Amino acid sequence: MAGRLQIKFAFNTIEDRLLFCISEKRGHASRVDFRFWLTRRFVHIFMTAIDKVIEDELATDVQVSPDAIDAVKKFQHEAALAKADFSSSYDGDNDNCTALRNKPILVSTLKIKKKSKGKYVFSFLNNKKLGIHLTAGMDLVHSLQKMLLDSVKNAEWNKPLFKAAAEESKLVGSGGYIS
């Protein structure tokens, strides 16, 4: 994908899914809008993949000691978010935007390929292998992580399903053992 991108995640209560929207500016007044449904299962996979990309990127940097990885990760995350524009409104829903499909695509597969140092290609595909390939630098990866975390919090997906599950999670220690 080329051009200026805008990204948003919106929780849809009826679908109980996240709507992942990517709007790309093409030309002076036109935009193309890509829309995808993300299930809870897929969001978990996506978040795990983002964490792994961030960890792997730091692991390849020989100047970062294993003890300093968490501090460097936090610093990079804050620096990336400081550059991101979270205040502009999303333009993908306007009249000058053409959606590639009438309905959002249900994403079932995520493929990630390292393009170069600090650049990754995220492929969001449905079961028929239709979707998009999004090239992302580390700043965008950190922004996606923040946006996903905020969306999961808004959807209240991180709450335990049952009271018993909440109580059990308090009993389970860091080693996975019930105390």
MOSUL-V589259 format. One record per backbone hydrogen bond with DSSP energy under -0.5 kcal/mol. CO is the residue of the C=O (numbers start at 1). NH is the residue of the N-H. E is the energy in kcal/mol with one decimal. If there is no record, write none. Layout:
co:nh:e
CO:NH:E
CO:NH:E
//
This chain:
co:nh:e
4:25:-2.4
6:23:-3.0
8:21:-3.0
10:19:-3.6
11:13:-0.6
12:16:-1.8
12:17:-1.3
17:12:-2.8
18:20:-0.7
18:38:-2.7
19:10:-2.1
19:21:-0.6
20:36:-2.2
21:8:-2.2
22:34:-3.3
23:6:-2.3
24:32:-2.3
26:30:-0.6
30:26:-2.7
31:98:-2.4
32:24:-2.8
32:34:-0.5
33:100:-1.6
34:22:-2.6
35:105:-2.3
36:20:-3.3
37:107:-2.2
38:18:-2.5
39:43:-2.7
40:44:-2.3
41:45:-1.9
42:46:-3.1
43:47:-2.9
44:48:-2.2
45:49:-2.3
46:50:-2.4
47:51:-2.5
48:52:-2.1
49:53:-2.5
50:54:-2.4
51:55:-2.5
52:56:-3.2
53:57:-2.3
54:58:-1.8
55:59:-2.4
56:60:-1.4
58:61:-1.0
60:62:-0.9
61:64:-1.5
63:65:-0.6
65:68:-1.3
65:69:-0.6
66:69:-0.7
68:72:-2.6
69:73:-2.8
70:74:-2.2
71:75:-2.3
72:76:-2.9
73:77:-2.4
74:78:-2.5
75:79:-2.4
76:80:-2.6
77:81:-2.3
78:82:-1.7
79:83:-1.0
80:83:-0.5
80:84:-1.0
84:86:-0.8
91:94:-1.7
94:97:-1.4
96:31:-1.8
97:99:-0.6
98:33:-2.0
105:37:-2.7
105:107:-0.8
109:125:-2.5
111:123:-3.4
113:121:-2.9
116:119:-2.3
118:138:-0.9
119:115:-2.4
119:116:-1.5
120:122:-0.6
120:136:-3.3
121:113:-2.2
121:123:-0.6
122:124:-0.6
122:134:-3.4
123:111:-2.0
123:125:-0.7
124:132:-1.5
125:108:-2.6
125:109:-2.4
126:129:-2.0
130:126:-2.4
132:124:-2.3
132:134:-0.5
133:135:-0.6
134:122:-3.1
134:136:-0.5
136:120:-2.5
137:141:-2.1
138:142:-2.4
139:143:-2.0
140:144:-2.9
141:145:-2.1
142:146:-2.1
143:147:-2.7
144:148:-2.8
145:149:-2.5
146:150:-2.6
147:151:-2.1
148:152:-2.7
149:153:-2.2
150:154:-2.4
151:155:-2.5
152:156:-0.8
152:157:-1.9
152:158:-0.6
153:156:-0.7
156:159:-0.9
162:166:-1.7
163:167:-2.3
164:168:-2.4
165:169:-2.1
166:170:-1.2
167:171:-1.1
168:172:-1.6
171:179:-2.4
173:176:-1.8
177:173:-3.7
//
